């Protein structure tokens, strides 16, 4: 809609030149940068006041790390979504960010256009990862899941629900999933809602995170 409110963003980064440049690029793309912060404490304090739609989070901060800051920000502004934008593509950093509640992870080599698209996708509830990182994260979680003990009570999904969940974890929209599976948009949404109920999750980000944690995004083997 033409009158829809622009998305609000907070940029958290300990390098002022980079932080200001990202904020300027986002403003030029139509976002409202409601706050910037250099570290964990300032991010928590400002997020509690401005409650941004999306928080762009660096992993290296002046007084902590991005994973801890993500937990702090979501505690005071649970309606926000966190998208990590970091120079690090280390597996441990990506894993820690996702465990902390981040919706996605981009490296700083992303273009201005890619960043804007990722912020919009994050605000819409989709999981966003720099190409290559999603497979790395999902592979690791799959290994962890295989190593867990027998006491885990996991719900049973149908083959089609699992298939839809894999696509959700990759960040596809319901329309894109429908096209891939040659079914209707409504059928996909019904599968998503059924999966929500079975997994006791509230939204597509939590659903994608469940898929990541249980290795369901990997393509089935032969």
N, CA, C and O of each residue as an XYZ file, in Angstrom:
888
protein
N       0.848     -1.199      0.000
C       0.000      0.000      0.000
C       0.877      1.241      0.000
O       1.944      1.258      0.615
N       0.430      2.262     -0.682
C       1.213      3.483     -0.798
C       1.386      4.148      0.549
O       2.433      4.734      0.825
N       0.338      4.062      1.415
C       0.462      4.732      2.718
C       1.029      3.880      3.818
O       1.038      4.309      4.971
N       1.510      2.677      3.511
C       2.070      1.813      4.547
C       3.269      2.493      5.198
O       4.071      3.150      4.536
N       3.365      2.319      6.495
C       4.473      2.933      7.208
C       5.789      2.291      6.780
O       5.847      1.075      6.599
N       6.849      3.089      6.613
C       8.146      2.511      6.261
C       8.682      1.670      7.412
O       8.354      1.911      8.574
N       9.503      0.690      7.082
C      10.085     -0.171      8.101
C      11.110      0.595      8.932
O      11.895      1.381      8.402
N      11.090      0.356     10.224
C      12.061      1.005     11.112
C      13.215      0.047     11.397
O      13.012     -1.150     11.594
N      14.419      0.591     11.415
C      15.629     -0.219     11.572
C      16.548      0.426     12.603
O      16.666      1.650     12.667
N      17.194     -0.407     13.405
C      18.271      0.043     14.277
C      19.553     -0.649     13.835
O      19.557     -1.858     13.604
N      20.639      0.104     13.716
C      21.922     -0.435     13.266
C      22.869     -0.522     14.465
O      23.138      0.478     15.131
N      23.368     -1.730     14.726
C      24.282     -1.945     15.856
C      25.639     -2.374     15.306
O      25.774     -3.457     14.737
N      26.636     -1.518     15.480
C      27.981     -1.802     14.966
C      28.973     -0.923     15.715
O      28.684      0.241     15.989
N      30.142     -1.471     16.050
C      31.093     -0.685     16.841
C      32.017      0.184     15.997
O      32.843      0.914     16.546
N      31.894      0.118     14.668
C      32.693      0.981     13.792
C      31.827      2.139     13.293
O      30.944      1.925     12.462
N      32.060      3.354     13.780
C      31.161      4.468     13.456
C      31.067      4.782     11.961
O      29.989      5.127     11.477
N      32.166      4.671     11.229
C      32.112      4.984      9.796
C      31.219      3.988      9.077
O      30.369      4.374      8.275
N      31.412      2.699      9.365
C      30.575      1.666      8.743
C      29.119      1.817      9.186
O      28.205      1.733      8.366
N      28.908      2.040     10.475
C      27.556      2.178     11.022
C      26.811      3.323     10.338
O      25.652      3.172      9.950
N      27.478      4.464     10.193
C      26.841      5.618      9.564
C      26.569      5.372      8.078
O      25.555      5.821      7.545
N      27.486      4.653      7.410
C      27.298      4.380      5.982
C      26.103      3.457      5.753
O      25.310      3.670      4.836
N      25.983      2.438      6.589
C      24.845      1.520      6.474
C      23.535      2.250      6.761
O      22.544      2.063      6.054
N      23.537      3.080      7.798
C      22.334      3.846      8.136
C      21.941      4.762      6.977
O      20.759      4.903      6.664
N      22.933      5.378      6.346
C      22.655      6.269      5.212
C      22.081      5.484      4.026
O      21.121      5.920      3.391
N      22.681      4.321      3.735
C      22.177      3.500      2.627
C      20.742      3.062      2.873
O      19.918      3.085      1.959
N      20.441      2.666      4.093
C      19.082      2.220      4.415
C      18.087      3.370      4.269
O      16.987      3.183      3.750
N      18.471      4.545      4.724
C      17.595      5.715      4.608
C      17.320      6.029      3.134
O      16.198      6.374      2.761
N      18.354      5.904      2.308
C      18.181      6.165      0.873
C      17.243      5.153      0.229
O      16.594      5.450     -0.774
N      17.173      3.940      0.816
C      16.294      2.900      0.281
C      14.894      2.939      0.882
O      14.090      2.040      0.634
N      14.594      3.970      1.669
C      13.233      4.146      2.170
C      12.964      3.633      3.563
O      11.827      3.697      4.031
N      13.982      3.125      4.241
C      13.801      2.691      5.628
C      13.953      3.888      6.575
O      14.567      4.895      6.224
N      13.395      3.763      7.761
C      13.579      4.778      8.781
C      14.543      4.235      9.827
O      14.209      3.307     10.564
N      15.729      4.808      9.891
C      16.714      4.379     10.879
C      16.399      5.114     12.175
O      16.676      6.305     12.317
N      15.812      4.378     13.116
C      15.308      5.008     14.343
C      16.370      5.110     15.429
O      16.205      5.858     16.392
N      17.471      4.355     15.279
C      18.544      4.421     16.274
C      19.774      3.713     15.736
O      19.688      2.864     14.848
N      20.924      4.081     16.293
C      22.152      3.329     16.068
C      22.766      3.063     17.444
O      22.478      3.766     18.412
N      23.608      2.044     17.512
C      24.256      1.697     18.787
C      25.604      1.081     18.488
O      25.813      0.468     17.441
N      26.527      1.260     19.444
C      27.879      0.752     19.241
C      28.146     -0.537     20.009
O      29.157     -1.199     19.776
N      27.241     -0.903     20.930
C      27.505     -2.086     21.731
C      26.259     -2.679     22.340
O      25.142     -2.230     22.084
N      26.469     -3.698     23.152
C      25.374     -4.449     23.754
C      24.501     -3.573     24.650
O      23.277     -3.568     24.519
N      25.130     -2.837     25.556
C      24.365     -2.039     26.521
C      23.529     -0.966     25.831
O      22.355     -0.781     26.150
N      24.147     -0.259     24.879
C      23.407      0.802     24.185
C      22.322      0.216     23.284
O      21.260      0.816     23.119
N      22.586     -0.953     22.704
C      21.577     -1.593     21.846
C      20.350     -1.975     22.668
O      19.215     -1.743     22.253
N      20.592     -2.560     23.828
C      19.470     -2.941     24.694
C      18.680     -1.709     25.122
O      17.450     -1.704     25.061
N      19.374     -0.677     25.551
C      18.718      0.528     26.048
C      17.873      1.201     24.957
O      16.732      1.597     25.193
N      18.453      1.317     23.771
C      17.738      2.018     22.692
C      16.624      1.164     22.086
O      15.581      1.695     21.704
N      16.831     -0.139     21.993
C      15.780     -1.014     21.459
C      14.546     -0.972     22.344
O      13.421     -1.037     21.848
N      14.747     -0.864     23.647
C      13.618     -0.808     24.577
C      12.769      0.428     24.343
O      11.569      0.427     24.617
N      13.393      1.484     23.835
C      12.678      2.738     23.598
C      12.055      2.778     22.210
O      10.872      3.091     22.071
N      12.847      2.459     21.170
C      12.371      2.660     19.790
C      11.667      1.443     19.216
O      10.875      1.585     18.284
N      11.930      0.240     19.746
C      11.288     -0.997     19.300
C      11.259     -1.107     17.770
O      10.187     -1.057     17.166
N      12.413     -1.253     17.155
C      12.485     -1.267     15.686
C      11.913     -2.548     15.087
O      11.861     -3.590     15.741
N      11.485     -2.448     13.833
C      11.022     -3.647     13.130
C      12.183     -4.623     12.940
O      12.039     -5.826     13.158
N      13.332     -4.086     12.532
C      14.508     -4.927     12.257
C      15.727     -4.311     12.932
O      15.917     -3.095     12.908
N      16.549     -5.163     13.533
C      17.829     -4.737     14.097
C      18.935     -5.355     13.253
O      19.016     -6.578     13.135
N      19.793     -4.511     12.660
C      20.980     -5.001     11.963
C      22.088     -5.115     13.002
O      22.472     -4.120     13.618
N      22.597     -6.316     13.196
C      23.489     -6.591     14.324
C      24.856     -7.080     13.869
O      24.952     -8.063     13.135
N      25.908     -6.403     14.300
C      27.259     -6.884     14.059
C      27.592     -7.948     15.107
O      26.984     -7.980     16.177
N      28.558     -8.819     14.800
C      28.942     -9.853     15.764
C      30.070     -9.421     16.695
O      30.284    -10.041     17.737
N      30.788     -8.370     16.331
C      31.886     -7.886     17.169
C      31.527     -6.506     17.679
O      31.486     -5.548     16.906
N      31.266     -6.394     18.966
C      30.817     -5.134     19.550
C      31.805     -4.642     20.604
O      32.677     -5.384     21.057
N      31.651     -3.395     20.978
C      32.589     -2.778     21.916
C      32.557     -3.448     23.288
O      33.583     -3.507     23.966
N      31.410     -3.949     23.702
C      31.279     -4.490     25.056
C      30.658     -5.880     25.076
O      30.017     -6.257     26.056
N      30.840     -6.635     24.018
C      30.265     -7.978     23.986
C      30.230     -8.505     22.564
O      30.967     -8.040     21.695
N      29.368     -9.479     22.339
C      29.241    -10.033     20.994
C      27.796     -9.940     20.518
O      26.876     -9.693     21.297
N      27.628    -10.144     19.223
C      26.310     -9.979     18.619
C      25.277    -10.977     19.097
O      24.088    -10.664     19.152
N      25.719    -12.182     19.444
C      24.765    -13.182     19.934
C      24.171    -12.741     21.276
O      22.959    -12.807     21.478
N      25.036    -12.294     22.186
C      24.545    -11.816     23.484
C      23.668    -10.584     23.310
O      22.651    -10.438     23.988
N      24.064     -9.698     22.399
C      23.274     -8.490     22.161
C      21.915     -8.832     21.556
O      20.918     -8.174     21.850
N      21.875     -9.864     20.708
C      20.602    -10.303     20.125
C      19.644    -10.756     21.216
O      18.467    -10.395     21.199
N      20.136    -11.536     22.155
C      19.303    -11.995     23.273
C      18.778    -10.801     24.073
O      17.600    -10.745     24.427
N      19.670     -9.849     24.351
C      19.287     -8.676     25.135
C      18.241     -7.828     24.418
O      17.263     -7.387     25.022
N      18.460     -7.608     23.121
C      17.538     -6.774     22.337
C      16.161     -7.424     22.250
O      15.145     -6.751     22.420
N      16.125     -8.725     21.988
C      14.834     -9.406     21.854
C      14.112     -9.503     23.198
O      12.888     -9.626     23.241
N      14.867     -9.450     24.287
C      14.238     -9.473     25.607
C      13.452     -8.197     25.876
O      12.390     -8.235     26.497
N      13.977     -7.061     25.405
C      13.312     -5.780     25.668
C      12.409     -5.351     24.516
O      11.546     -4.491     24.689
N      12.607     -5.957     23.324
C      11.776     -5.618     22.170
C      11.436     -6.895     21.408
O      11.950     -7.119     20.312
N      10.576     -7.731     21.979
C      10.291     -9.046     21.394
C       9.653     -8.987     20.011
O       9.679     -9.978     19.281
N       9.087     -7.853     19.643
C       8.494     -7.725     18.320
C       9.511     -7.441     17.227
O       9.180     -7.483     16.042
N      10.737     -7.154     17.616
C      11.796     -6.890     16.637
C      12.316     -8.196     16.052
O      12.161     -9.266     16.640
N      12.938     -8.082     14.878
C      13.632     -9.218     14.279
C      15.074     -8.807     14.054
O      15.351     -7.672     13.665
N      15.985     -9.723     14.298
C      17.410     -9.416     14.207
C      18.016    -10.055     12.969
O      17.876    -11.257     12.742
N      18.691     -9.234     12.174
C      19.447     -9.702     11.016
C      20.908     -9.364     11.267
O      21.268     -8.191     11.368
N      21.746    -10.379     11.366
C      23.169    -10.137     11.595
C      23.825     -9.677     10.293
O      23.592    -10.250      9.228
N      24.646     -8.637     10.397
C      25.454     -8.154      9.278
C      26.879     -8.064      9.800
O      27.219     -7.134     10.531
N      27.706     -9.022      9.428
C      29.017     -9.153     10.049
C      30.100     -9.418      9.016
O      29.833     -9.945      7.936
N      31.317     -9.048      9.362
C      32.465     -9.374      8.511
C      32.837    -10.839      8.654
O      33.523    -11.393      7.795
N      32.390    -11.470      9.729
C      32.747    -12.860     10.005
C      31.784    -13.832      9.337
O      30.565    -13.687      9.425
N      32.362    -14.827      8.667
C      31.556    -15.923      8.132
C      31.918    -17.225      8.841
O      31.707    -18.315      8.309
N      32.471    -17.094     10.060
C      32.862    -18.270     10.833
C      31.631    -19.062     11.271
O      30.614    -18.496     11.674
N      31.751    -20.377     11.181
C      30.631    -21.245     11.525
C      30.134    -20.992     12.943
O      28.925    -20.921     13.167
N      31.037    -20.856     13.896
C      30.627    -20.649     15.289
C      29.804    -19.367     15.442
O      28.828    -19.338     16.192
N      30.200    -18.313     14.733
C      29.462    -17.054     14.825
C      28.046    -17.212     14.278
O      27.082    -16.729     14.873
N      27.932    -17.895     13.137
C      26.613    -18.087     12.526
C      25.726    -18.923     13.439
O      24.560    -18.595     13.656
N      26.289    -20.005     13.971
C      25.519    -20.866     14.863
C      25.057    -20.129     16.114
O      23.904    -20.255     16.527
N      25.960    -19.359     16.714
C      25.614    -18.623     17.932
C      24.533    -17.585     17.655
O      23.642    -17.382     18.481
N      24.604    -16.928     16.502
C      23.603    -15.919     16.155
C      22.224    -16.543     16.023
O      21.240    -16.005     16.531
N      22.153    -17.683     15.338
C      20.858    -18.353     15.142
C      20.312    -18.855     16.479
O      19.123    -18.716     16.765
N      21.192    -19.439     17.294
C      20.747    -19.918     18.609
C      20.214    -18.774     19.471
O      19.290    -18.961     20.263
N      20.804    -17.591     19.309
C      20.391    -16.432     20.110
C      19.055    -15.853     19.655
O      18.439    -15.064     20.372
N      18.610    -16.245     18.461
C      17.320    -15.752     17.984
C      17.373    -14.915     16.726
O      16.346    -14.382     16.305
N      18.551    -14.779     16.105
C      18.641    -14.006     14.870
C      17.855    -14.694     13.761
O      17.846    -15.921     13.659
N      17.201    -13.894     12.938
C      16.406    -14.432     11.832
C      17.259    -14.755     10.614
O      16.839    -15.527      9.752
N      18.455    -14.172     10.532
C      19.298    -14.417      9.380
C      20.688    -13.867      9.588
O      20.990    -13.260     10.616
N      21.542    -14.091      8.584
C      22.955    -13.737      8.735
C      23.512    -13.365      7.367
O      23.529    -14.185      6.449
N      23.963    -12.135      7.239
C      24.618    -11.667      6.019
C      26.054    -11.291      6.336
O      26.357    -10.821      7.432
N      26.941    -11.502      5.361
C      28.300    -10.985      5.522
C      28.353     -9.593      4.906
O      27.521     -9.235      4.073
N      29.344     -8.813      5.331
C      29.402     -7.407      4.945
C      29.790     -7.179      3.487
O      29.817     -6.040      3.020
N      30.088     -8.250      2.779
C      30.334     -8.114      1.343
C      29.028     -8.015      0.553
O      29.055     -7.816     -0.662
N      27.894     -8.150      1.227
C      26.594     -8.024      0.555
C      26.453     -6.633     -0.057
O      26.916     -5.645      0.512
N      25.816     -6.569     -1.209
C      25.616     -5.283     -1.870
C      24.510     -4.494     -1.181
O      23.761     -5.033     -0.366
N      24.421     -3.227     -1.516
C      23.367     -2.368     -0.960
C      21.986     -2.936     -1.295
O      21.089     -2.939     -0.452
N      21.822     -3.413     -2.524
C      20.539     -3.991     -2.933
C      20.228     -5.257     -2.153
O      19.098     -5.455     -1.706
N      21.233     -6.119     -1.989
C      21.038     -7.359     -1.229
C      20.670     -7.062      0.218
O      19.830     -7.744      0.806
N      21.298     -6.046      0.786
C      20.994     -5.685      2.166
C      19.556     -5.212      2.298
O      18.840     -5.642      3.202
N      19.133     -4.332      1.404
C      17.762     -3.810      1.456
C      16.748     -4.945      1.314
O      15.752     -4.990      2.036
N      17.007     -5.854      0.386
C      16.095     -6.989      0.193
C      16.074     -7.886      1.434
O      15.023     -8.398      1.820
N      17.241     -8.070      2.052
C      17.319     -8.916      3.243
C      16.570     -8.294      4.416
O      15.914     -9.004      5.178
N      16.661     -6.982      4.566
C      15.943     -6.308      5.649
C      14.434     -6.455      5.442
O      13.697     -6.721      6.392
N      13.983     -6.284      4.216
C      12.540     -6.439      3.936
C      12.082     -7.872      4.186
O      11.015     -8.099      4.757
N      12.895     -8.837      3.757
C      12.543    -10.242      3.958
C      12.506    -10.581      5.445
O      11.618    -11.302      5.899
N      13.465    -10.064      6.200
C      13.502    -10.302      7.642
C      12.261     -9.718      8.309
O      11.644    -10.361      9.158
N      11.900     -8.501      7.923
C      10.712     -7.861      8.486
C       9.450     -8.659      8.168
O       8.496     -8.662      8.945
N       9.455     -9.339      7.013
C       8.292    -10.134      6.594
C       8.271    -11.509      7.240
O       7.352    -12.293      7.002
N       9.288    -11.813      8.065
C       9.294    -13.085      8.775
C      10.014    -14.211      8.088
O       9.843    -15.374      8.454
N      10.834    -13.882      7.077
C      11.576    -14.933      6.378
C      13.015    -15.014      6.891
O      13.618    -14.003      7.251
N      13.551    -16.233      6.917
C      14.940    -16.430      7.320
C      15.846    -16.109      6.134
O      15.623    -16.604      5.029
N      16.864    -15.284      6.360
C      17.744    -14.833      5.290
C      19.192    -15.158      5.636
O      19.672    -14.828      6.721
N      19.887    -15.811      4.696
C      21.302    -16.118      4.893
C      22.086    -15.793      3.636
O      21.591    -15.975      2.523
N      23.313    -15.312      3.812
C      24.223    -15.188      2.687
C      24.380    -16.568      2.058
O      24.550    -17.554      2.775
N      24.327    -16.656      0.724
C      24.487    -17.961      0.072
C      25.725    -18.690      0.595
O      26.805    -18.108      0.701
N      25.553    -19.953      0.916
C      26.662    -20.742      1.443
C      26.595    -20.905      2.948
O      26.933    -21.965      3.473
N      26.162    -19.867      3.648
C      26.112    -19.959      5.107
C      24.978    -20.853      5.589
O      25.123    -21.559      6.587
N      23.848    -20.827      4.883
C      22.710    -21.643      5.315
C      23.084    -23.116      5.317
O      22.774    -23.837      6.265
N      23.751    -23.566      4.253
C      24.145    -24.967      4.183
C      25.109    -25.333      5.290
O      25.031    -26.425      5.853
N      26.017    -24.428      5.605
C      26.993    -24.651      6.679
C      26.277    -24.823      8.013
O      26.568    -25.751      8.769
N      25.343    -23.925      8.295
C      24.607    -23.978      9.562
C      23.757    -25.236      9.638
O      23.743    -25.934     10.652
N      23.053    -25.511      8.556
C      22.134    -26.640      8.570
C      22.871    -27.964      8.684
O      22.400    -28.887      9.348
N      24.020    -28.055      8.040
C      24.806    -29.273      8.140
C      25.270    -29.520      9.562
O      25.247    -30.654     10.040
N      25.693    -28.459     10.239
C      26.141    -28.589     11.615
C      25.004    -28.987     12.534
O      25.166    -29.865     13.382
N      23.854    -28.349     12.375
C      22.717    -28.698     13.216
C      22.260    -30.129     12.960
O      21.811    -30.818     13.877
N      22.375    -30.572     11.713
C      21.988    -31.946     11.390
C      22.879    -32.932     12.151
O      22.395    -33.931     12.683
N      24.190    -32.643     12.199
C      25.112    -33.510     12.932
C      24.792    -33.496     14.435
O      24.833    -34.530     15.101
N      24.475    -32.305     14.949
C      24.127    -32.210     16.369
C      22.857    -32.990     16.671
O      22.761    -33.678     17.687
N      21.882    -32.873     15.772
C      20.603    -33.556     15.982
C      20.796    -35.073     15.987
O      20.162    -35.780     16.770
N      21.666    -35.565     15.119
C      21.916    -37.010     15.067
C      22.586    -37.507     16.340
O      22.468    -38.677     16.702
N      23.300    -36.592     17.023
C      24.031    -36.994     18.206
C      23.225    -36.893     19.484
O      23.721    -37.262     20.548
N      21.992    -36.403     19.410
C      21.191    -36.239     20.623
C      20.671    -37.589     21.117
O      20.579    -38.546     20.348
N      20.335    -37.655     22.397
C      19.874    -38.891     23.010
C      18.446    -39.228     22.640
O      17.763    -38.433     21.994
N      17.987    -40.414     23.048
C      16.662    -40.904     22.661
C      15.518    -40.255     23.424
O      14.354    -40.506     23.113
N      15.825    -39.422     24.422
C      14.769    -38.865     25.252
C      14.055    -37.679     24.652
O      13.188    -37.086     25.294
N      14.412    -37.317     23.406
C      13.813    -36.142     22.784
C      12.462    -36.514     22.176
O      12.364    -37.449     21.382
N      11.437    -35.779     22.553
C      10.098    -36.015     22.024
C       9.857    -35.090     20.844
O       9.639    -33.891     21.021
N       9.895    -35.640     19.654
C       9.733    -34.801     18.464
C       8.427    -35.135     17.765
O       8.080    -36.308     17.629
N       7.708    -34.132     17.327
C       6.452    -34.388     16.628
C       6.712    -35.030     15.272
O       7.784    -34.860     14.690
N       5.741    -35.758     14.781
C       5.871    -36.420     13.486
C       5.214    -35.569     12.414
O       4.036    -35.225     12.513
N       5.986    -35.231     11.389
C       5.460    -34.472     10.261
C       5.239    -35.400      9.085
O       5.959    -36.383      8.915
N       4.237    -35.083      8.268
C       4.039    -35.853      7.046
C       5.161    -35.534      6.056
O       5.902    -34.567      6.232
N       5.273    -36.348      5.030
C       6.307    -36.131      4.013
C       6.138    -34.751      3.360
O       7.121    -34.048      3.127
N       4.907    -34.373      3.072
C       4.668    -33.070      2.427
C       4.945    -31.926      3.397
O       5.495    -30.901      2.994
N       4.575    -32.082      4.665
C       4.875    -31.045      5.655
C       6.380    -30.845      5.808
O       6.858    -29.717      5.930
N       7.115    -31.948      5.800
C       8.573    -31.858      5.886
C       9.138    -31.146      4.667
O      10.052    -30.330      4.781
N       8.590    -31.460      3.506
C       9.037    -30.830      2.268
C       8.786    -29.321      2.303
O       9.654    -28.533      1.927
N       7.596    -28.926      2.755
C       7.270    -27.507      2.869
C       8.194    -26.838      3.880
O       8.663    -25.723      3.655
N       8.455    -27.518      4.993
C       9.310    -26.965      6.031
C      10.722    -26.721      5.517
O      11.343    -25.717      5.866
N      11.235    -27.628      4.693
C      12.566    -27.422      4.105
C      12.609    -26.119      3.314
O      13.564    -25.348      3.411
N      11.560    -25.890      2.533
C      11.526    -24.670      1.715
C      11.360    -23.420      2.576
O      11.935    -22.375      2.271
N      10.574    -23.523      3.652
C      10.414    -22.391      4.564
C      11.770    -22.023      5.163
O      12.113    -20.846      5.275
N      12.533    -23.044      5.546
C      13.842    -22.808      6.160
C      14.794    -22.110      5.206
O      15.707    -21.406      5.639
N      14.586    -22.303      3.906
C      15.439    -21.651      2.914
C      14.993    -20.220      2.632
O      15.648    -19.502      1.876
N      13.879    -19.803      3.238
C      13.426    -18.431      3.070
C      12.427    -18.225      1.954
O      12.118    -17.084      1.611
N      11.907    -19.314      1.370
C      10.951    -19.161      0.273
C       9.594    -18.705      0.799
O       9.197    -19.049      1.912
N       8.898    -17.933     -0.012
C       7.547    -17.513      0.332
C       6.572    -18.641      0.003
O       6.929    -19.600     -0.681
N       5.347    -18.518      0.491
C       4.332    -19.537      0.211
C       4.076    -19.653     -1.295
O       3.874    -20.753     -1.808
N       4.086    -18.523     -1.996
C       3.856    -18.569     -3.446
C       4.988    -19.294     -4.159
O       4.746    -20.064     -5.088
N       6.225    -19.050     -3.728
C       7.370    -19.726     -4.340
C       7.333    -21.227     -4.068
O       7.643    -22.037     -4.941
N       6.947    -21.585     -2.839
C       6.845    -22.999     -2.486
C       5.743    -23.658     -3.310
O       5.912    -24.771     -3.809
N       4.623    -22.972     -3.449
C       3.507    -23.512     -4.233
C       3.928    -23.795     -5.673
O       3.565    -24.822     -6.246
N       4.702    -22.865     -6.252
C       5.170    -23.056     -7.621
C       6.107    -24.264     -7.721
O       6.028    -25.032     -8.679
N       6.982    -24.430     -6.746
C       7.931    -25.549     -6.757
C       7.224    -26.893     -6.626
O       7.610    -27.876     -7.259
N       6.187    -26.922     -5.798
C       5.508    -28.186     -5.511
C       4.281    -28.413     -6.388
O       3.621    -29.447     -6.282
N       3.974    -27.447     -7.255
C       2.812    -27.540     -8.153
C       1.516    -27.743     -7.376
O       0.681    -28.576     -7.730
N       1.372    -26.966     -6.315
C       0.136    -26.975     -5.542
C      -0.330    -25.535     -5.383
O       0.359    -24.604     -5.801
N      -1.488    -25.355     -4.785
C      -2.001    -24.000     -4.609
C      -1.329    -23.307     -3.436
O      -0.803    -23.943     -2.523
N      -1.362    -21.973     -3.492
C      -0.844    -21.144     -2.398
C      -1.548    -21.499     -1.093
O      -0.917    -21.571     -0.039
N      -2.858    -21.720     -1.169
C      -3.639    -22.036      0.028
C      -3.211    -23.388      0.622
O      -3.160    -23.547      1.841
N      -2.909    -24.348     -0.242
C      -2.462    -25.658      0.244
C      -1.171    -25.527      1.028
O      -1.013    -26.146      2.080
N      -0.240    -24.716      0.515
C       1.023    -24.497      1.220
C       0.763    -23.853      2.572
O       1.314    -24.288      3.583
N      -0.073    -22.818      2.598
C      -0.370    -22.145      3.867
C      -1.015    -23.107      4.864
O      -0.752    -23.025      6.064
N      -1.857    -24.017      4.371
C      -2.477    -24.998      5.262
C      -1.426    -25.920      5.876
O      -1.485    -26.249      7.061
N      -0.459    -26.333      5.044
C       0.625    -27.181      5.562
C       1.457    -26.417      6.592
O       1.846    -26.972      7.619
N       1.728    -25.139      6.311
C       2.510    -24.328      7.235
C       1.778    -24.206      8.572
O       2.378    -24.382      9.632
N       0.495    -23.907      8.517
C      -0.273    -23.754      9.748
C      -0.350    -25.069     10.529
O      -0.285    -25.068     11.758
N      -0.487    -26.186      9.813
C      -0.522    -27.489     10.476
C       0.806    -27.760     11.169
O       0.847    -28.313     12.268
N       1.894    -27.361     10.508
C       3.215    -27.558     11.084
C       3.408    -26.668     12.297
O       3.998    -27.090     13.291
N       2.911    -25.426     12.222
C       2.946    -24.524     13.380
C       2.359    -25.227     14.600
O       2.945    -25.233     15.683
N       1.182    -25.820     14.392
C       0.468    -26.441     15.514
C       1.253    -27.635     16.067
O       1.392    -27.786     17.280
N       1.759    -28.474     15.174
C       2.480    -29.667     15.611
C       3.768    -29.323     16.351
O       4.133    -29.992     17.318
N       4.454    -28.276     15.890
C       5.750    -27.927     16.469
C       5.637    -26.888     17.575
O       6.628    -26.535     18.215
N       4.405    -26.397     17.793
C       4.176    -25.398     18.844
C       5.026    -24.142     18.608
O       5.631    -23.609     19.538
N       5.064    -23.683     17.369
C       5.772    -22.446     17.059
C       4.749    -21.408     16.618
O       3.639    -21.738     16.199
N       5.153    -20.136     16.725
C       4.195    -19.050     16.518
C       4.267    -18.431     15.133
O       3.295    -17.820     14.688
N       5.387    -18.569     14.442
C       5.502    -17.875     13.158
C       6.533    -18.554     12.270
O       7.156    -19.542     12.659
N       6.705    -18.004     11.057
C       7.584    -18.640     10.078
C       9.053    -18.590     10.495
O       9.824    -19.481     10.138
N       9.444    -17.572     11.237
C      10.837    -17.509     11.684
C      11.122    -18.642     12.663
O      12.149    -19.313     12.557
N      10.213    -18.856     13.617
C      10.391    -19.958     14.552
C      10.349    -21.290     13.815
O      11.078    -22.219     14.164
N       9.499    -21.386     12.797
C       9.402    -22.611     12.013
C      10.707    -22.875     11.267
O      11.194    -24.005     11.236
N      11.269    -21.831     10.668
C      12.550    -21.973      9.974
C      13.643    -22.368     10.957
O      14.497    -23.197     10.642
N      13.617    -21.776     12.151
C      14.629    -22.104     13.142
C      14.514    -23.566     13.568
O      15.527    -24.231     13.782
N      13.279    -24.070     13.693
C      13.092    -25.489     14.022
C      13.726    -26.357     12.942
O      14.403    -27.340     13.245
N      13.507    -25.992     11.691
C      14.086    -26.767     10.592
C      15.603    -26.744     10.648
O      16.256    -27.764     10.428
N      16.160    -25.578     10.942
C      17.614    -25.456     11.053
C      18.133    -26.339     12.182
O      19.109    -27.069     12.011
N      17.480    -26.268     13.325
C      17.959    -27.009     14.492
C      17.878    -28.502     14.305
O      18.635    -29.248     14.927
N      16.957    -28.958     13.446
C      16.775    -30.400     13.266
C      17.269    -30.882     11.896
O      17.005    -32.017     11.499
N      17.983    -30.014     11.184
C      18.593    -30.442      9.937
C      17.606    -30.743      8.840
O      17.939    -31.493      7.922
N      16.399    -30.192      8.887
C      15.388    -30.538      7.902
C      15.554    -29.795      6.582
O      14.851    -30.085      5.614
N      16.484    -28.837      6.537
C      16.637    -28.084      5.290
C      17.472    -28.836      4.268
O      17.475    -28.472      3.092
N      18.174    -29.870      4.688
C      18.999    -30.617      3.741
C      18.107    -31.347      2.754
O      17.038    -31.838      3.117
N      18.543    -31.417      1.518
C      17.780    -32.159      0.532
C      17.830    -33.648      0.888
O      18.870    -34.140      1.326
N      16.721    -34.366      0.706
C      16.725    -35.788      1.041
C      17.728    -36.548      0.213
O      17.950    -36.220     -0.952
N      18.342    -37.564      0.799
C      19.339    -38.353      0.096
C      18.709    -39.287     -0.899
O      17.484    -39.386     -0.969
N      19.535    -39.986     -1.684
C      19.000    -40.897     -2.702
C      18.286    -42.079     -2.084
O      17.779    -42.939     -2.803
